Amino acid sequence: MGRKHTKSNLPQKVCPVCGRPFEWRKKWADCWDEVKYCSERCRRRR
């Protein structure tokens, strides 16, 4: 059974608040399309 993502090939997005790139996390597997912010802190600061 192969994994969907390898550590070197994870999807990335850029946080609109801090401008930093962040990578896919397993807890976001079901909602990656809706994830906009890299952290709770950035989500609150929008």
C-alpha positions in Angstrom: 0.0 0.0 0.0 1.6 3.2 -1.1 1.1 6.6 0.5 -0.6 9.4 -1.3 2.1 12.0 -0.4 5.8 11.6 0.4 7.6 14.1 2.7 9.5 15.6 -0.2 6.3 15.9 -2.4 3.7 17.5 -0.1 1.3 20.1 -1.5 2.0 23.6 -0.4 0.0 26.8 0.0 0.9 30.4 1.0 -0.7 31.9 4.1 -2.4 35.2 3.1 -1.7 36.7 6.6 2.0 36.1 7.2 3.0 35.2 3.6 4.8 32.0 4.6 4.4 28.7 2.7 2.9 25.9 4.7 2.6 22.2 3.8 -0.2 19.7 3.8 -0.9 18.0 7.2 -2.7 14.7 7.8 -5.3 16.4 9.9 -6.2 18.5 6.8 -6.6 15.4 4.6 -10.4 15.8 4.3 -10.5 19.6 4.0 -7.3 20.7 2.2 -9.3 22.7 -0.3 -10.8 24.9 2.4 -7.6 25.5 4.4 -6.5 29.1 3.9 -4.3 29.9 6.9 -1.1 28.2 8.3 -2.2 28.4 11.9 -5.0 29.4 14.4 -3.0 32.6 15.1 -3.1 33.7 11.5 -6.8 32.7 11.2 -7.7 34.9 14.1 -5.5 37.8 12.8 -7.1 37.9 9.3 
